[in-house]
């Protein structure tokens, strides 16, 4: 009986001695929850004010929320005498194991954060990357970017390689430049050929008057004089300009008896942007 009374006395003493720390832990927990909610709201408002992408802002807020609550629980547990060193060690080892298992996903996550933060492209932009990825951007997630290729197929590109690739964004500017390279015979009068090509370009209502279309001598080859024609068009009308004048230049040259070389080339460079 005396042993039970001793245990009860020790237990009561520990409760009484630990009561202030327990009350302090409860107060800290409640205050910490209020402060975390206020801080997360502040961060969220800052993201909205700086027009941070909604996908990125929501993900970052959720990550910050988890970290802050874990720190709060560890702090409150240490106040009431719970040993947290082993708990922290388990969390660290678990985080290391997960990180090693998800190296590729973490790389994609970092790439997604960079894409959403620096915005090298946006939804609706047409892009091509050095890793042979090209198409219209449909969606940008944290791990993958979804694109629709020109042939109608859907491409899911990992953000890690995409963020580190050289990206050609053909939708990021209001106007684009088309280049036409035409090889004409040495016997052809260069000024006559230039006037015909300029006439075609200047008569196209979709081509901008400023900057004006130009036709230059690009190079002299063994059997041809290579002319380079440049014209600017609004981005939304670029493909109409591309296809229409691709054909009209050749037809106009033939109509005006201008001889194309046997190795004549008429093509458009589509990778130039303003």
C-alpha positions in Angstrom: 0.0 0.0 0.0 2.9 2.3 0.9 4.4 1.6 -2.6 1.1 2.7 -4.3 1.0 5.8 -2.2 4.6 6.6 -3.1 3.8 6.2 -6.8 0.7 8.4 -6.4 2.7 11.0 -4.6 5.5 11.0 -7.3 2.9 11.1 -10.0 1.1 14.0 -8.4 4.3 15.9 -7.8 5.3 15.5 -11.4 1.9 16.7 -12.6 2.1 19.7 -10.3 5.7 20.5 -11.3 5.0 20.0 -15.0 1.7 21.9 -15.0 3.2 25.3 -15.7 5.1 23.9 -18.7 2.0 22.1 -19.9 0.0 25.3 -19.7 2.8 27.2 -21.5 2.8 24.5 -24.2 -1.0 24.8 -24.7 -0.7 28.6 -24.9 2.3 28.3 -27.3 0.3 25.9 -29.5 -2.8 28.1 -29.7 -0.7 31.2 -30.3 1.5 29.4 -32.8 -1.6 28.2 -34.8 -2.9 31.8 -34.9 0.5 33.2 -36.0 0.9 30.5 -38.7 -2.6 31.2 -40.1 -1.8 35.0 -40.2 1.6 34.4 -41.7 0.2 32.1 -44.4 -2.5 34.7 -45.2 0.2 37.4 -45.5 2.3 35.2 -47.8 -0.7 34.4 -49.9 -1.6 38.1 -50.3 2.0 38.9 -51.2 1.9 36.3 -53.9 -1.3 37.7 -55.3 0.0 41.2 -55.3 3.1 40.1 -57.2 1.0 38.1 -59.6 2.8 34.8 -58.8 1.3 31.9 -60.7 -1.6 30.3 -58.8 -0.2 26.8 -59.1 3.1 27.9 -57.7 1.7 30.0 -54.9 -0.7 27.4 -53.6 2.0 24.7 -53.6 4.5 26.9 -51.8 2.0 27.9 -49.2 1.2 24.3 -48.5 4.8 23.4 -48.1 5.4 26.3 -45.7 2.3 25.3 -43.8 3.5 21.8 -43.2 7.0 22.9 -42.2 5.7 25.5 -39.7 3.2 23.1 -38.1 6.0 20.4 -37.7 8.2 23.0 -36.0 5.4 24.1 -33.7 4.5 20.5 -32.6 8.2 19.8 -31.9 8.6 23.0 -29.9 5.4 22.3 -27.8 6.5 18.7 -27.2 9.9 19.8 -25.9 8.2 22.2 -23.5 6.4 19.4 -21.7 9.6 17.3 -21.4 9.2 15.0 -24.4 12.5 14.1 -26.0 12.4 15.4 -29.6 15.9 14.5 -30.7 15.0 11.0 -31.8 11.8 12.3 -33.5 13.9 14.9 -35.4 16.4 12.2 -36.4 13.6 10.0 -37.7 12.2 12.9 -39.8 15.7 13.7 -41.2 16.5 10.1 -42.1 13.0 9.7 -43.6 13.4 12.9 -45.6 16.8 11.7 -46.9 15.4 8.4 -48.0 12.5 10.0 -49.8 14.8 12.5 -51.4 17.1 9.8 -52.7 14.1 7.8 -54.0 12.6 10.8 -55.8 15.6 12.5 -57.3 14.0 12.7 -60.7 10.7 14.1 -59.3 12.6 16.6 -57.2 14.5 17.8 -60.3 11.2 18.1 -62.1 9.7 20.0 -59.1 12.6 22.4 -59.1 12.2 22.9 -62.8 8.5 23.5 -62.4 9.1 26.2 -59.7 11.6 27.9 -62.0 9.2 27.8 -65.0 6.3 29.2 -63.0 8.5 31.8 -61.3 10.4 33.2 -64.3 7.8 32.4 -67.0 9.9 31.6 -70.1 6.6 30.5 -71.6 2.9 30.6 -70.6 -0.2 28.6 -71.4 -1.1 29.1 -75.0 2.4 29.8 -76.2 3.9 27.8 -79.0 7.4 26.7 -78.0 10.2 24.4 -79.2 13.0 23.2 -77.0 16.5 21.9 -77.6 15.4 18.4 -76.3 13.1 17.9 -79.3 10.0 19.1 -77.5 7.6 21.4 -79.4 4.0 22.3 -79.4 1.4 24.6 -77.9 1.5 24.8 -74.1 -1.8 23.5 -72.6 -1.0 23.3 -68.9 2.0 23.9 -66.6 2.0 21.7 -63.5 4.7 21.4 -60.8 6.2 18.3 -62.3 5.2 18.2 -65.9 4.3 20.6 -68.7 1.5 19.5 -71.1 1.8 20.4 -74.8 -0.2 19.7 -77.9 2.0 18.9 -80.9 1.3 20.1 -84.5 0.1 16.6 -85.4 -2.5 16.6 -82.6 -0.7 14.4 -80.1 -0.3 15.3 -76.5 3.2 15.7 -75.0 3.9 15.5 -71.3 7.4 17.1 -70.8 9.2 16.7 -67.5 9.9 20.2 -66.1 13.5 19.4 -65.1 15.0 19.0 -68.6 12.6 21.6 -70.0 13.8 24.2 -67.5 17.4 23.6 -68.5 16.8 23.5 -72.2 17.2 26.3 -74.7 13.6 27.3 -75.5 12.4 29.0 -78.6 9.2 30.8 -77.8 7.5 31.9 -81.0 4.4 33.4 -79.2 6.2 35.8 -76.8 6.3 38.7 -79.1 3.6 40.6 -81.1 5.4 40.4 -84.4 7.6 37.9 -86.2 9.9 38.0 -89.1 9.7 35.7 -92.1 12.8 35.1 -94.2 12.5 34.0 -97.8 15.7 32.8 -99.6 15.5 32.6 -103.4 18.2 31.4 -105.7 18.1 33.0 -109.2 20.2 32.4 -112.2 23.3 34.5 -112.9 21.7 35.7 -116.1 18.8 37.3 -114.3 18.7 41.0 -113.6 19.0 41.3 -109.8 17.0 44.6 -109.6 14.1 43.1 -111.6 14.0 40.1 -109.3 14.1 42.3 -106.2 11.2 44.5 -107.5 9.0 41.5 -108.2 9.6 40.0 -104.8 9.0 43.3 -103.0 5.9 43.8 -105.0 4.5 40.5 -103.7 5.4 41.3 -100.1 4.2 44.9 -100.2 0.8 43.9 -101.8 0.1 41.5 -98.9 -2.2 43.4 -96.4 -1.1 41.2 -93.5 2.6 42.2 -93.8 3.6 45.3 -91.8 4.6 48.5 -93.6 7.0 49.4 -90.7 9.5 47.8 -90.6 9.4 47.6 -94.4 10.0 44.4 -96.3 13.5 44.2 -97.7 15.2 42.1 -100.4 19.0 41.8 -100.2 21.7 39.8 -102.0 22.6 37.1 -99.5 25.4 35.3 -101.3 26.9 34.3 -104.7 27.1 30.6 -105.3 28.6 28.6 -108.1 25.4 28.7 -110.3 23.1 31.1 -108.6 22.6 34.5 -106.9 20.9 34.0 -103.6 18.4 36.7 -102.6 17.2 37.1 -99.0 13.7 38.7 -98.5 12.6 39.7 -95.0 9.1 40.7 -94.0 7.4 41.3 -90.6 3.9 40.2 -89.7 1.7 40.2 -86.6 2.2 36.9 -84.7 -1.5 35.9 -85.2 -1.2 36.2 -89.0 2.2 34.7 -89.3 1.2 31.4 -90.8 -1.1 33.0 -93.3 1.8 35.1 -94.5 4.1 32.1 -94.5 1.9 29.9 -96.7 0.5 32.5 -99.0 3.8 34.2 -100.0 5.7 31.0 -100.1 3.8 30.2 -103.2 3.2 33.8 -104.6 6.9 34.6 -104.8 7.6 31.6 -107.0 4.6 32.3 -109.2 5.4 36.0 -109.6 9.0 35.3 -110.6 7.9 32.8 -113.2 5.3 35.2 -114.5 7.9 37.9 -115.0 10.3 35.5 -116.9 12.8 35.5 -114.0 14.8 32.4 -114.2 15.3 30.4 -111.0 18.5 28.4 -110.6 18.3 24.7 -111.0 19.0 24.4 -107.2 16.5 27.2 -106.4 15.4 27.4 -102.8 12.3 29.2 -101.7 11.7 28.7 -98.0 10.8 30.6 -94.8 12.7 30.8 -91.6 10.1 30.4 -88.9 12.4 30.8 -85.9 12.8 34.6 -85.9 10.9 36.7 -83.5 11.0 40.4 -82.8 
